[in-house]
Amino acid sequence: MQTANKKVINGWAMYDWANSVYNLVITTTFFPIYFLAVTKGDTDGIVTFLGRKFQNSALYNYTTALAYLLVAIASPILSSIADTRGNKKNFLIFFTILGSLSCSALYNFNDSNLAWGVIFFLLATVGYCGGLVFYNSYLPEIAAPEDRDRISARGFSMGYIGSVLMQLVGFALVTIKPFGMSDGKAVQFTFLLVGIWWLGFAMITFKRLPASKPVADRPKGNAVAEGIQELKKVYAQVKVMPVLKRFLRAFFFYSMGVQTVMLAATVFGSKVLNLEASILIATVVAIQVVAVLGAWAMARLSGKFGNMPVLVVTVLLWIVICIMGYRMKTAMDFYILACGVGLVMGGIQSLSRSTYAKLMPETKDTASFFSYYDVTEKIAIVIGMASFAYIDDYTKDIRNSVLALVVFFVIGLIWLVSALRKERQLSKEALTSVKA
C-alpha cells in the first residue's frame, strides 16, 4: 500500500493535537490537583460517595479505572459495527462530542457537588479513550508499514505540543487570575477551554479523514455477537503469530505500569510532597516538552536498532523510575523523575502503537484489530489503576502503590525479551531458507 497524502496524514495527526489536551492537561494536571483540593475538607481527604468512605485519591483512581473498563467492554462491539457498516468516522465523532462536552461540564464542579465531578469526569474519560479505538485504527489504513513509526510519532508529538500550549494557557489563568477569578474559578475555566479546544480542532480531522468502507464479506447481524466473534477471530490469528502474541503479552503488563504512572503522577506528587499547584503544573509542562523529544528520538532509534530492542531498554528505564519514585523525598527528586518520565512516556506509547501496526497481518478489519489492542491496553489500565487505588486505600501510603508497579514492568520486560528472541529466531530461519 501507499501512504496517504500529506493533507490526510496531517488531518489524522491533528486529532492527537485535539484530544491529547484532555489526557495531559485535565487527567494529568489540573483535574487531579483540583479534585484533591475540593475534596480535602476537614477530614484529611476522606470522602463519602455512594454510601462508602474513600481516600479522595483512591476515589479519583477508581473512577478512572471504571471509565477504562466501560470502554474495554464496549470497544469490541463498537469496532465490529464500524467494520461491517463502514461508519468508523461516525463513532470517532460521537466519542469526541461526548468527551468534549463532558469535559466542559466540569466547569460547574466544586466542593458542594462531588457526584457531578465524578460523573462528568467518568464520561469525559470514556469519550477520550473510546475515540482512540477508532483514531488508532486509521493508522494502518493511511500509512504504509515503513512509514508507521514516523507517522505515529508525529501524532504523539503534535499531541504533546498542543498540550503544552494549553497547559501554558491554563497556567497563565491560574497565575494571573484575570477578571477577578479565584484560583478555583481559573481552573474551572480551563476545563471549559479544554473541551472547546478538543471539539474545535477535531473538526479538522473529521473533514480530512476519508470515510471508511464496510468490509464486503462481513455479514451484519447482532452487534454484541459480532463484537465477541470478532475478538475471537483476532485472538485466533494472534495465537498463531508468535512474535505478535508475545509482544501483546508484554504490552499488557508494561501498560499497567506506564498508564498508571501517567494518570496518577500528579496525585502522587501532591499527596507525598504537598507541592503547590503552580509547581506541579509547571513540572507537567516540562514533562510534555521532553516527551516530544522522546517520541521522535525513539522513532529514530527504532529505525536504527529495531522496535523491540528500543522497547526493552525503555521498559528498563521505567523500572528504574518506579524504584526512584518509591524512594523520592524532595521536590528536586520529583523534578528529576518528571524529566525521566517525559523522556520515555511519549516514546513507549508511540513505538508500541506502530510496532503493533507493523506486526498485525494485512487485513481490512483494522478497527477490530485495533479494538483488540485497545481492549488489551484498557484492561491493563483498569488493573493498574485499581491496584494502585486499593494499595493506597488499604495501606494509607501511596508510595507502596508505586513500588507495586515494578512487578508489572518486570513481567512486561520478560515477555518483550521473549518476543525479541523469537523475532530474531524467525528472521534467522527465513534467511537460512532463502540461502538454501
C-alpha positions as CSV (number, residue, x, y, z in Angstrom):
1,M,0.0,0.0,0.0
2,Q,1.0,3.6,-0.4
3,T,0.9,6.2,2.4
4,A,-1.9,8.8,2.1
5,N,-1.2,12.3,1.0
6,K,0.1,15.0,3.4
7,K,-3.3,16.5,3.9
8,V,-4.8,13.3,5.2
9,I,-1.7,12.5,7.4
10,N,-1.8,15.9,9.0
11,G,-5.5,15.7,9.5
12,W,-5.1,12.4,11.3
13,A,-2.3,13.7,13.5
14,M,-4.4,16.8,14.3
15,Y,-6.7,14.6,16.3
16,D,-3.8,13.9,18.7
17,W,-3.4,17.7,18.9
18,A,-7.1,18.0,19.7
19,N,-7.8,15.2,22.2
20,S,-4.4,15.0,24.0
21,V,-5.2,18.2,25.9
22,Y,-7.8,16.2,27.8
23,N,-5.4,13.4,28.8
24,L,-2.4,15.6,29.6
25,V,-4.0,18.8,30.7
26,I,-7.0,17.5,32.6
27,T,-6.3,14.0,33.8
28,T,-2.5,14.5,34.3
29,T,-2.5,18.0,35.8
30,F,-5.4,20.3,36.5
31,F,-8.2,17.9,37.4
32,P,-6.4,15.7,39.9
33,I,-5.0,18.7,41.7
34,Y,-8.4,20.4,41.7
35,F,-10.2,17.2,42.7
36,L,-7.9,16.6,45.7
37,A,-8.3,20.3,46.8
38,V,-12.1,20.5,46.7
39,T,-12.5,17.0,48.3
40,K,-9.9,17.5,51.1
41,G,-12.4,19.2,53.5
42,D,-11.7,18.9,57.2
43,T,-11.2,15.1,57.2
44,D,-7.8,14.9,55.6
45,G,-9.1,13.7,52.2
46,I,-11.7,11.2,53.4
47,V,-14.9,11.5,51.2
48,T,-18.2,9.7,51.2
49,F,-19.5,8.5,47.8
50,L,-22.4,6.1,47.2
51,G,-22.5,5.4,50.9
52,R,-18.9,4.4,51.3
53,K,-15.9,6.3,52.6
54,F,-12.8,6.6,50.3
55,Q,-9.4,8.3,50.3
56,N,-10.0,11.1,47.8
57,S,-7.0,10.0,45.7
58,A,-8.4,6.4,45.7
59,L,-11.8,7.6,44.6
60,Y,-10.2,9.5,41.7
61,N,-8.2,6.4,40.6
62,Y,-11.2,4.1,41.0
63,T,-13.3,6.4,38.7
64,T,-10.5,6.4,36.1
65,A,-10.4,2.6,36.2
66,L,-14.1,2.3,35.8
67,A,-14.1,4.6,32.7
68,Y,-11.5,2.4,31.1
69,L,-13.4,-0.7,32.0
70,L,-16.5,0.6,30.3
71,V,-14.6,1.3,27.1
72,A,-12.9,-2.1,27.2
73,I,-16.4,-3.8,27.4
74,A,-17.9,-1.6,24.6
75,S,-14.9,-1.4,22.3
76,P,-15.2,-4.8,20.5
77,I,-18.9,-4.3,19.9
78,L,-18.4,-0.8,18.5
79,S,-15.4,-1.7,16.4
80,S,-17.3,-4.6,14.9
81,I,-20.2,-2.2,13.9
82,A,-17.6,0.2,12.5
83,D,-16.0,-2.5,10.3
84,T,-19.2,-4.0,9.0
85,R,-21.0,-0.8,8.3
86,G,-18.1,1.5,7.4
87,N,-19.0,4.2,10.0
88,K,-15.7,4.4,11.8
89,K,-15.6,8.1,11.5
90,N,-19.1,8.5,13.0
91,F,-18.0,6.7,16.1
92,L,-15.0,8.9,16.3
93,I,-17.2,12.0,16.1
94,F,-19.7,10.6,18.7
95,F,-17.0,9.9,21.3
96,T,-15.3,13.3,20.6
97,I,-18.6,15.1,21.3
98,L,-19.3,13.0,24.4
99,G,-15.8,13.7,25.8
100,S,-15.5,17.4,25.0
101,L,-18.9,18.3,26.3
102,S,-18.4,16.3,29.5
103,C,-15.1,18.0,30.0
104,S,-16.7,21.4,29.6
105,A,-19.3,20.4,32.1
106,L,-16.6,20.1,34.8
107,Y,-16.7,23.9,34.8
108,N,-19.6,23.5,37.3
109,F,-17.8,21.1,39.6
110,N,-17.0,22.4,43.1
111,D,-16.8,21.2,46.7
112,S,-20.6,21.1,47.0
113,N,-21.4,18.6,44.2
114,L,-19.0,15.6,44.3
115,A,-21.3,13.4,42.2
116,W,-21.3,16.0,39.4
117,G,-17.5,15.9,39.2
118,V,-17.2,12.1,39.4
119,I,-19.9,11.5,36.7
120,F,-18.7,14.0,34.2
121,F,-15.0,13.1,34.7
122,L,-16.1,9.5,34.1
123,L,-18.0,10.4,30.9
124,A,-15.2,12.6,29.6
125,T,-12.6,9.8,30.1
126,V,-14.9,7.4,28.3
127,G,-15.2,9.9,25.4
128,Y,-11.4,10.3,25.3
129,C,-10.4,6.6,25.3
130,G,-13.4,5.5,23.3
131,G,-12.4,7.8,20.4
132,L,-8.8,6.4,20.5
133,V,-10.0,3.0,19.3
134,F,-11.2,4.4,16.0
135,Y,-8.5,7.0,15.7
136,N,-5.7,4.4,16.1
137,S,-7.4,2.0,13.7
138,Y,-6.9,4.6,10.9
139,L,-3.1,4.3,11.1
140,P,-2.7,1.1,9.0
141,E,-5.2,2.4,6.5
142,I,-3.4,5.7,5.8
143,A,0.3,4.7,6.3
144,A,2.5,2.1,4.6
145,P,4.4,-0.2,7.1
146,E,7.7,1.6,6.6
147,D,6.1,5.0,7.5
148,R,4.1,3.9,10.5
149,D,6.8,4.7,13.2
150,R,7.3,8.2,11.8
151,I,3.6,9.0,11.4
152,S,2.7,7.5,14.8
153,A,5.4,9.7,16.4
154,R,4.1,12.7,14.5
155,G,0.7,12.2,16.1
156,F,2.1,11.9,19.6
157,S,4.4,14.8,19.1
158,M,1.6,17.1,17.9
159,G,-0.4,15.9,20.9
160,Y,2.3,16.9,23.3
161,I,2.9,20.3,21.6
162,G,-0.8,21.1,21.7
163,S,-1.0,20.1,25.3
164,V,2.0,22.3,26.2
165,L,0.2,25.3,24.7
166,M,-3.0,24.5,26.5
167,Q,-1.0,23.9,29.7
168,L,0.5,27.4,29.4
169,V,-2.9,28.9,28.9
170,G,-4.2,27.2,32.0
171,F,-1.1,28.1,33.9
172,A,-1.5,31.7,32.9
173,L,-5.1,31.7,34.1
174,V,-4.2,30.3,37.5
175,T,-1.3,32.7,37.9
176,I,-2.8,35.9,36.6
177,K,-6.4,35.3,37.6
178,P,-8.0,37.7,35.0
179,F,-11.3,39.3,35.6
180,G,-11.0,38.8,39.3
181,M,-11.1,35.0,39.1
182,S,-10.3,32.9,42.1
183,D,-7.9,30.0,41.9
184,G,-10.8,27.6,41.7
185,K,-12.6,29.5,39.0
186,A,-9.5,29.8,36.9
187,V,-9.1,26.0,37.0
188,Q,-12.8,25.5,36.2
189,F,-12.4,27.9,33.2
190,T,-9.5,25.7,32.0
191,F,-11.8,22.7,32.0
192,L,-14.2,24.6,29.7
193,L,-11.4,25.8,27.4
194,V,-10.1,22.2,27.0
195,G,-13.5,21.0,25.9
196,I,-13.8,23.7,23.3
197,W,-10.2,23.1,22.1
198,W,-10.9,19.3,21.8
199,L,-14.0,19.6,19.8
200,G,-12.8,22.6,17.7
201,F,-9.6,21.1,16.4
202,A,-11.1,17.7,15.9
203,M,-13.3,19.2,13.2
204,I,-10.1,19.4,11.0
205,T,-9.7,15.6,11.5
206,F,-13.3,14.9,10.6
207,K,-13.0,17.0,7.4
208,R,-9.8,15.4,6.2
209,L,-10.0,11.7,7.1
210,P,-11.6,9.5,4.4
211,A,-14.8,7.7,5.2
212,S,-14.1,4.0,5.9
213,K,-15.7,1.4,3.7
214,P,-17.6,-1.6,5.1
215,V,-15.9,-5.0,4.8
216,A,-17.7,-6.6,1.9
217,D,-17.6,-10.2,3.2
218,R,-18.8,-9.4,6.7
219,P,-22.5,-10.0,7.4
220,K,-24.5,-7.5,9.5
221,G,-26.1,-9.2,12.5
222,N,-26.4,-8.8,16.2
223,A,-23.8,-6.2,17.3
224,V,-22.9,-7.9,20.6
225,A,-22.5,-11.3,19.0
226,E,-20.4,-9.7,16.1
227,G,-18.1,-8.0,18.6
228,I,-17.4,-11.1,20.6
229,Q,-16.9,-13.1,17.3
230,E,-14.5,-10.5,16.0
231,L,-12.4,-10.6,19.2
232,K,-12.3,-14.4,18.9
233,K,-11.3,-14.1,15.3
234,V,-8.5,-11.7,16.1
235,Y,-7.4,-13.8,19.0
236,A,-7.3,-16.9,16.8
237,Q,-4.9,-15.1,14.4
238,V,-2.8,-13.7,17.2
239,K,-2.3,-17.2,18.7
240,V,-0.5,-18.4,15.5
241,M,1.7,-15.3,15.2
242,P,4.4,-16.0,17.8
243,V,6.1,-12.5,17.8
244,L,2.8,-10.6,17.9
245,K,1.5,-12.9,20.7
246,R,4.5,-12.3,22.9
247,F,4.5,-8.6,22.1
248,L,0.8,-8.2,23.2
249,R,1.5,-10.0,26.5
250,A,4.4,-7.7,27.1
251,F,2.3,-4.7,26.2
252,F,-0.4,-5.8,28.5
253,F,1.9,-5.8,31.6
254,Y,4.0,-2.8,30.9
255,S,0.9,-0.8,30.0
256,M,-0.3,-1.4,33.6
257,G,2.7,0.5,34.8
258,V,3.1,3.1,32.1
259,Q,-0.6,4.3,32.1
260,T,-0.9,4.2,35.9
261,V,2.2,6.3,36.3
262,M,0.9,8.9,33.8
263,L,-2.6,9.0,35.3
264,A,-1.5,9.1,38.9
265,A,1.8,11.0,38.9
266,T,0.3,14.4,39.8
267,V,-1.8,12.9,42.6
268,F,1.4,11.2,43.9
269,G,3.4,14.5,43.8
270,S,0.6,16.4,45.5
271,K,0.0,13.9,48.3
272,V,3.6,12.8,49.1
273,L,5.4,16.1,48.8
274,N,2.5,18.6,49.2
275,L,3.8,20.5,46.2
276,E,1.9,23.7,45.2
277,A,-0.4,23.5,42.2
278,S,1.7,26.0,40.2
279,I,4.8,23.9,40.7
280,L,3.0,20.7,39.6
281,I,1.6,22.4,36.5
282,A,5.0,23.8,35.5
283,T,6.5,20.3,36.0
284,V,4.0,18.7,33.8
285,V,4.6,21.3,31.1
286,A,8.3,20.3,31.2
287,I,7.4,16.6,31.0
288,Q,5.5,17.2,27.8
289,V,8.3,19.2,26.2
290,V,10.7,16.4,27.0
291,A,8.1,13.9,25.7
292,V,8.1,15.4,22.3
293,L,11.8,14.9,22.0
294,G,11.4,11.4,23.4
295,A,8.8,10.3,20.9
296,W,11.0,11.5,17.9
297,A,14.2,10.1,19.4
298,M,12.7,6.6,19.9
299,A,11.3,6.7,16.3
300,R,14.8,7.4,15.0
301,L,16.4,4.8,17.3
302,S,13.8,2.2,16.2
303,G,14.8,2.8,12.6
304,K,18.4,2.1,13.5
305,F,18.2,-0.7,16.1
306,G,14.7,-2.1,15.6
307,N,11.5,-1.6,17.6
308,M,11.9,-4.5,20.1
309,P,15.4,-3.6,21.4
310,V,14.4,0.0,21.9
311,L,11.2,-1.1,23.8
312,V,13.3,-3.4,26.0
313,V,15.6,-0.5,27.0
314,T,12.6,1.8,27.6
315,V,10.9,-0.7,30.0
316,L,14.2,-1.0,31.9
317,L,14.2,2.8,32.3
318,W,10.6,2.6,33.6
319,I,11.6,0.1,36.3
320,V,14.3,2.5,37.4
321,I,11.9,5.4,37.5
322,C,9.4,3.5,39.7
323,I,12.1,2.4,42.2
324,M,13.3,6.0,42.4
325,G,9.7,7.2,42.8
326,Y,9.3,4.9,45.9
327,R,12.4,6.4,47.4
328,M,11.5,10.0,46.4
329,K,11.8,12.5,49.3
330,T,12.4,16.0,47.9
331,A,10.9,18.3,45.3
332,M,14.2,18.0,43.4
333,D,13.7,14.2,43.3
334,F,10.3,14.8,41.8
335,Y,11.6,17.2,39.1
336,I,14.3,14.7,38.1
337,L,11.9,11.9,37.9
338,A,9.5,14.0,35.9
339,C,12.1,14.6,33.2
340,G,12.8,10.8,33.1
341,V,9.1,10.1,32.7
342,G,8.8,12.6,29.9
343,L,11.7,11.1,28.1
344,V,10.2,7.6,28.0
345,M,6.4,8.4,28.1
346,G,5.8,9.6,24.5
347,G,8.3,7.2,23.1
348,I,6.9,4.0,24.5
349,Q,3.3,4.9,23.5
350,S,4.2,5.9,20.0
351,L,6.5,2.9,19.5
352,S,4.0,0.4,20.9
353,R,1.3,1.6,18.6
354,S,3.5,1.5,15.5
355,T,5.0,-1.9,16.5
356,Y,1.6,-3.4,16.7
357,A,0.6,-1.9,13.3
358,K,3.7,-3.5,11.8
359,L,3.2,-6.9,13.4
360,M,-0.5,-7.3,12.7
361,P,-1.4,-9.1,9.5
362,E,-2.7,-7.4,6.3
363,T,-6.4,-7.1,6.9
364,K,-9.4,-4.9,6.2
365,D,-10.7,-5.4,9.7
366,T,-8.4,-2.6,11.1
367,A,-10.9,-1.4,13.7
368,S,-11.4,-4.9,15.1
369,F,-7.6,-5.5,15.3
370,F,-7.1,-2.1,17.0
371,S,-10.0,-2.8,19.2
372,Y,-8.2,-5.9,20.4
373,Y,-5.1,-3.7,21.0
374,D,-7.1,-1.1,22.9
375,V,-9.0,-3.7,24.9
376,T,-5.6,-5.1,26.0
377,E,-4.5,-1.6,27.0
378,K,-7.7,-0.7,28.7
379,I,-7.9,-3.8,30.8
380,A,-4.3,-3.3,31.7
381,I,-5.1,0.3,32.8
382,V,-8.1,-1.0,34.9
383,I,-5.9,-3.5,36.7
384,G,-3.1,-1.0,37.2
385,M,-5.3,1.9,38.4
386,A,-7.5,-0.4,40.6
387,S,-4.3,-1.9,42.2
388,F,-2.8,1.5,42.7
389,A,-6.0,2.8,44.3
390,Y,-6.5,-0.3,46.5
391,I,-3.0,-0.3,47.9
392,D,-3.3,3.4,48.6
393,D,-6.7,2.9,50.3
394,Y,-5.5,-0.2,52.3
395,T,-2.1,0.9,53.4
396,K,-2.8,4.7,53.6
397,D,0.6,5.2,51.9
398,I,0.6,5.9,48.2
399,R,4.3,5.1,48.0
400,N,3.5,1.4,48.3
401,S,1.4,1.7,45.2
402,V,4.3,2.9,43.1
403,L,6.6,0.1,44.3
404,A,3.9,-2.5,43.3
405,L,4.1,-1.2,39.7
406,V,7.6,-2.5,39.4
407,V,6.2,-6.1,39.3
408,F,4.1,-5.2,36.2
409,F,7.1,-3.7,34.4
410,V,9.3,-6.7,35.2
411,I,6.7,-9.2,33.8
412,G,6.4,-7.0,30.7
413,L,10.1,-6.9,30.2
414,I,10.3,-10.7,30.3
415,W,7.7,-11.1,27.6
416,L,9.4,-8.3,25.5
417,V,12.7,-10.2,25.6
418,S,10.9,-13.3,24.6
419,A,9.3,-11.5,21.6
420,L,12.7,-10.1,20.6
421,R,14.3,-13.6,20.7
422,K,11.5,-15.1,18.7
423,E,11.7,-12.3,16.1
424,R,15.4,-12.9,15.7
425,Q,15.0,-16.7,15.5
426,L,12.4,-16.4,12.8
427,S,14.5,-13.9,10.8
428,K,17.5,-16.2,11.0
429,E,15.3,-19.2,9.9
430,A,13.9,-17.1,7.0
431,L,17.4,-16.1,5.9
432,T,18.7,-19.7,6.1
433,S,15.7,-20.8,4.0
434,V,16.4,-18.2,1.3
435,K,20.1,-19.2,1.1
436,A,19.1,-22.9,0.8
